[in-house]
Amino acid sequence: MFRKTVLVILLCLLLFSCSGKPANVAISKPMLTIKSSYMNTPFFLAGTVLEGIINYNTKLLSVNESVKSNGNEKIKALMDGSADLAILAGPEGYMAFNGHPNYWSAPQNIRALFGIFPSVYTGFTHIENIKSISDLIGYRVAINTGASVSGDLLLYFLKLNGINTANTTILRVEQSEGERLFSEGFVDFIWYNMSYKYSFARNVSPGVPIRQYNVSPFTFKEKDKLREFLSVYPVFYTESMVDMSENADAELEEKTFVSSTFIACSENMDDETAYIVTKAWFENIDYIKIFFPSYNEKTAQVYFQRRVPVPFHPGAIRYFKETGFLN
């Protein structure tokens, strides 16, 4: 009887261990949460592309979460562990890493895996006679919401050119709200960090001419103003960008003011995960090109470190050294 009982127990344990193995394998796969931006933006699309690359080319799993465009919230998520990866623009990463007192009580320990593409502050208007930034005086302008680095730097840019809340209506609202207000005619000009090849000009108010501006039409002529701006926001640089004409499919080559868009993580991410994610991104350029046609092997190598404002994670550095990106 005792032997039979022991045999039954052993058989049960064997069956339990066999049936439990698949579940343990599935549960043990690390799940990475990506914070990008709200839907229908290049930032969210970049997060979705990264999600697909991770899920189909590594042993990791990932999920891309749509969040408000405030980069500080994404950085907080990296710090408290509720997110593993985030799509950040250069200015917000710079302010966080350096612990700028307007936003942070102390420097934040964020790291970069790699830069992905230039980040362009783009404006849209129905007005035809805007030749410089000062021409916006007296109009209704929408920029990023309060407590956002992007909104603050645009407001600072306006003030350097004589535009303030005393002579111009300036609304601080989320990008989605700014687009709605523009579409319904409540504001004359919207200006946001929309990144490159943004399709808003084609999707809103069909039949009504929309002029699209990058920062280039508003470039400072006074070098002292330029130096003052760059002393506060040193992550910007000028670059030749291909952007879309508002009238046709013709492409225009122009110089514009850009910063880096990069994949960020916490310094606490383990080296192997950082290495795997970085390697997977650069080994799937053809997949990325489906969503970002201008992206290729050359741009991938150029932008991976172009003005990325925080240190690279050791796991990413390991990949860059293996491939010769870094010596």
N, C-alpha and C positions, 0 to 999 in steps of 0.2 A: 504493500500500500504506500509506504514511504517513497519507494523508488518510483512508483507511478506518479505520485504528487510532484516529486522533483522533476520528472520528465516533462510533465505538463507545464510546470513553471518555466523550464528551460525553453520549451517550444514557444510559449507565449512571449518570452523575452526576445527570442530570435525573430519571431514575426513582427514584434513591435519595432525592433531595431531596423529591420529591412524596410518596413513601411514608412519609417520615419526618415530615412536617408534623403529621399527627394525633397521633402519639405525643408530639411535643414540646409540643403544646398541652395534652395531658392531664397530662404530667409537670410542666409549669410551673405548674399550679394549686396554690396554697398549701394544705397540709394542716394544719389546726389540731387539736391534741389537747386535749380537755377533761378535767380531773380533777374528778369530782364527789364521789361517796361510794360505799359499797357498795350493791348493788342493793336495791330495795324500800324506799327512803327518798325523801322529797321532794327531797333534795339530788341524788340520782341522777336522779330524774325531771326536775328542772330542767335538768340537764346534757343529758338526752336531748331535751328540748324545744328547747334551744339548738342542739343538733346538727342537728335537723330543720330549724330555721329557717335555719341557715347553708347547709345542703346544697341546699335547695330554693328559696332566695330570694336567693342571692348567687352569685358566680362562685368562691367558696371552697369547700373541702371540709372536713369536720370528723369527728372520731370521739370518742365519749364513753367514757372508760375508767373502769370500776368500781375503786375503791381503798378502802383502809381509811378509817375516818371521821376519823383524826387529821389535822387541818387543817395542822399543821406540815409533814407530808410533802407535801401538795399545794403549799405555798408553796415548799418546796425544789425541787420539780419546775419551778415557774415560774422560779426563779432559775437552775437549771442548764440550762434550755432543753428539758427533756424534756416539758414541757407548755406550752401557749400560753394557756389559760384555765383557771380553777378556780372552783368554787362555794365561797365561804368564809362563815363566820359572823363577826359583828363582833368578838368578843373575840380570836379567833386572828389576824385581820387587824391589829387594834390592837397586839397584842403584837409581831407581826413588824415592822410599820412602825417602831415605836419601839425595836426591838432589846432587848426585855426580857431581862435576863441569865439568867433561868430557862430560856430557850429558844434565845436567839440570841447570838452573839458580837458582832454588829453589826446596825444597822438594815437591814431588807430593802427593796429598791427595788421594792415592789409598787405597783400603781395599780388604780383601780377603773374599770370601764366604767359600771356602774349597779347600784343596789340592786334586788332583785326582790320580796322579801316579808319580813315579820317572822319572826324566828327565835325559837322558844319552847322553853324547857326544860320538858319535860313528864314527869310521873311517873305510874306506874300501880301499883296495889296491889289486893289482895283484902281488905285490912283496912278495917273500916267506921268505926273510931273515931278516925281521924286528923283532928284539927282544926287543928293547927299543926305546924310543922316539928319542934318539940321532942318531939312524940308519936312520932317515929321511934326514940327512944332504946330500945335493947335489941332492935330488929328487925334483919333482914338486908337491907342496902341495896346495890344495884349502881349504880355510876356509871362514867363514861368511864375508859378505861385510863390507866395512868401516862404521864407526859410529854405529856399532852394539856391544852390550855388549858381545854377544857370540863370535864374531870374535876377539874382543880385549882380552878376557880372554884366548882364545886358542893361540893367538900370544904371550901373556905374558908367558904362559906355555912353548911354544917353546923356547923363549929366556932364560928362567931359565935353560933349558937343552942344551944351546949352539947353538941353531938354530936361524938364523936371515936372513934378505934379502941379506946379503953379501955372505953367503955360500949356500943358498937354494932359489929356486924360490917359493915364497909364493904369491898366488893369493887371493885377497879378492873379492869374488863374491857371489851372492845369491845361496842358496842351489840347486835350480833347474838348474842353470847354471853350478854349480860344478858337478852335476850328469851328465850333458851332456858332459862336458869336459872330465870327467873320462871315460864315455862310448866310446867316440871317441878317447881315447888314448892321449889326450893333457896334462893330469895331471896323476901322479902316485898314489896319495893318496888324499882322500877327508875326511874332518873331520867336522861334523856338529852336532848340537843339534837335533838329530833325534828321541829322546824319545825311549820308549821301543818297542821291537818286530817290528822294522822297516823292511819292506819287500824289500828294495832296492837290497840287495845282491841276491835275487832270481829273480828279474825282469830285471836285466841288464846283458848284455853280456853272454847269456846262453852258456854253454860249456866251458867257461873260468873260471878257479878257482879264486874265490874272497875271500880274507881273511878279516874277519870282526873283528874289535877291538873296545872294549869299552876302558875306560881310564885305566883299570886295567893293561894292559901290559906296561903302561907308568908310573906306580906308582913311586913316588919319593923314592929313597933309602936314600937320604940325608935328614934328618929331618929338617935341617935349610931351605932347599928349600920348603919343605912342609909347614912349619910354615909361610914362607914369602907369599906363594900363598894363604893360608887360611886367612892371615891377610887382604888381599885385597878382597877375595871372600869367606867370612865365611859361605855361604849358602850351601857349599858342605859337604857331609858326605859319608862314605863307607857303602855299603850295599850288601848283597848277592842277586844277580839277576839271573833270568833264561833268557838266551838269546839263539839265534839260531846258531847252527853250520853252517859253510859255505858249508859243504859237504853232510849233510843229515838232517833228521828231528830230530836227537838226540838233547836233551836239555842238556846244560851244566850249572852247578851251579858254580858261581864264585863271587868273591868280586869285586866291581867296584865303581867308583866315581860317585855320583849322586847328583842332587839337586831336589827341588820340582817343579812340574807343578801344577798350581792352577788357580781357577776361580777368576778373579779380577773384581772389580767394583769401582766406585767413592764413596767417603764418603757421597756424596749427594743422593745416592740411598735411597729411603724411606725404613723404617724398614720392612714393610709388604711385599714388593716385594722381598727383600733379604731373608726373612724368607720363603716365598712360593717357591722360586727357590731352596734354600738349601734343604728344606723338600722334594721337588719333586725328586731331584737327589738321595737322600738316600733311598727313598721309591720305587725306580725303578732299583734296582741292577740287577735283572734278564735281564732287557732290555739292560743295559750297558754291561753285559757279552756276549751278542751276538756279539758285536763289539770288546770288549777287554776281551778275554776268561779268562785271569789271574785275572780279577777283581772280587772280591767277598765281602761278608759282612765283613770279617776280614780285608782285605786290605783297604776297604773303611774307617773303623774305625782307622786304623793305619796311613794312608796317609793324612787324612783330616787336620792334623796340623804338619806333619813331615817337619820341617825346612821351613815352610811357612814364608817368610821374612817380611810380613807386618801385621798390626793388623787386626783382624777379624771384619767384619761389625756387629753392634749390632743385626741386624735381624738374622744373621747366629748364633751368640752366643746364642740367644734365643732358636733356635732349638737344638743346642748342649746341652744346659742345660736341656731341656725337655726330651731328649733321654738318658741323662747320659754320653754323650761323654765328657762333661766338668762338673766339680763339681760347 
